[in-house]
């Protein structure tokens, strides 16, 4: 396991723990806005349209992935964790699978649920040739525990990688305050 | 930095940013058919660079010299943002009354989500550090979407026209 993957693991665990540190309320019907948009045929040359489609795909995958990774509830942990695995790829996915039992134990011990809602997402960098991109996502995360629900604004930087099944999350981290 | 410091810094940032009215932006702005973000790489990079420069200029200033700050940013903003920013500085002035505070802002990440012939929207992650005499600097993060209006000769002369604080209060 190389260093970036360790960071990815740390990020995943950190997301759970950070989420657990807040408190929260389930927002029914919460969906990433980009994921529910009616696809619009971009204008321009065929090459331009291809780039535009790639851009929209990576932003949607990044935004939806960030939402999924900030959504995990005590009552539905296994389904939520399945969703994490469904949007992840590569060694991030391997790590999720390897650490599922550990993460489950930690999360349920904390007893705090979170629901993420995407406020804005944008591609920072797209490398279509290599099939990778970096996407910035700002979210509102609602946290629920024994205490009153709380909301917090969260910003994450995700990397997405092209797979045979479309773009998937290969890394996620909080944007640090530097 | 202890928790108290972070909390204090957060309050400072809230004071600085809290006065801006939200601009309602289409949630699906990125899915417009004429969106050239990342399609036209050169213009995307220019808009991104300009957005970063404007943002850092808007949110870096000294409480001791707000008139100078108003003059410095006058050429960087237009439209609704002129009023919004005046309110913001007014609030900041109120918030730091009698104190000497220097704010320095650095954009840590930025991404263009919309680029059309006249307008761009850029998502920015910002770190703002505040320094008071005799105290350690404190930092806080913020995130917002800055709308740019293209200049007559290109994105290098673009001005900021709106800020969407994405629900920050």
Interface residues (C-beta under 8 A of the other chain):
Chain A: X33 X34 X37 X39 X40 X41 X42 X43 X44 X48 X51 X52 X55 X56 X59 X119 X120 X121 X122 X123 X124 X125 X126 X134 X135 X136 X138 X140 X153 X155 X157 X175 X176 X177 X178
Chain B: X27 X28 X30 X31 X32 X33 X34 X35 X36 X37 X38 X39 X106 X108 X109 X110 X111 X112 X113 X121 X122 X123 X125 X127 X139 X140 X141 X143 X145 X164 X166 X167 X168
